[in-house]
Amino acid sequence: MTAHFGGELAHRLKLAFGTAPHEPTDAQLERIVDGISRILEKGREPTLQDWQVLVFKYCPSAGKAVYGGIDHTDLKMLHQLAAQRIKR
């Protein structure tokens, strides 16, 4: 996993799902991306609920942190970042 990929995706997941500053780790990101990949392999686009299930499953701190400022995280960007990893 490249630092840029992990950094950008981790940052957006923190904002979207309120994970602690130390989460998601590289291992957690891999599990989340693997889950998204399995959904895509079934021929459907992951929903926000799919993302929530995976993030909350693999990141115990999800939903517990709050970050200030404007959050520009959206589902499309999460898909694009995960797709970068899936293609590798």
N, C-alpha and C positions, 0 to 999 in steps of 0.2 A: 504494500500500500504506500503510495507516495505521500509525503508530508502535506502537499497542497490538497490532495483529495481528502485525506483524513481531517485536516484542519478545517476546510470549508464545510464539509458535511457535518463534522462534529459541532462546529459553531452553529450551524442552522438547526441542528437537532436540539442543541441547548436552548436556543431561543423558542423553538416551536413547542418543545415538550418539557421545558423547565428542569433539565438534568443539572446535577451538581457540576461545579467547574472541572472536576477530574473525570467526568463522564461525558460522552462515551469514550471508552478506551479503544485502541485499535482492534482488539479482539471482539469487543461489543459491536463495533462498526461492521466487522466482517460478518458477524451473525445476522445483523439487521439487513445488510446487503444481500446475504444469501437468502434470507426470507423473502425479500423483494424479488429476487431472481426467480425463486420458485413460483411466485404469483404470476410473474410475467411469462414463465414457461407454460402456465396453464392457459395462456391466451387472454389475460385480462389486465387492465391497468390497476395498480394498487390504489386503494382509496385512503382517505385520511384515517379511517378506522384501522386499516391494515397497518399503516405506519404506527399508529398508537399502540396496537397490540404488540408489535415487534419491539418498539422502544421500551414500553413498560415491562415487557418480558425480560429484556436483556440489560436494562439500566435501572437498578433498584431505586435510584434517586429521582427518577422521572416524576414530574409533578410537584416537586418539593422546592425548586429554586425559582426565583423570579428575577428577571433581568430588566433593567430600565431601558428607556429609549425606544426608538421606533423599530418595529420588527417587520422586516420585509420578506420574511420566510414565507414561501408558499409551496404547495404540493408539487407544482411543476418543477421548481428548482430542486427539490429533494429527489424527484425522479431523474432529472438530468445528472445530478451528482452520483446517484447510485448507478445509473447506466454507464458512466465512465468506468466504474470499477467492474461491472459485469462484463464489459467488452474485453477486459484484459485476460 
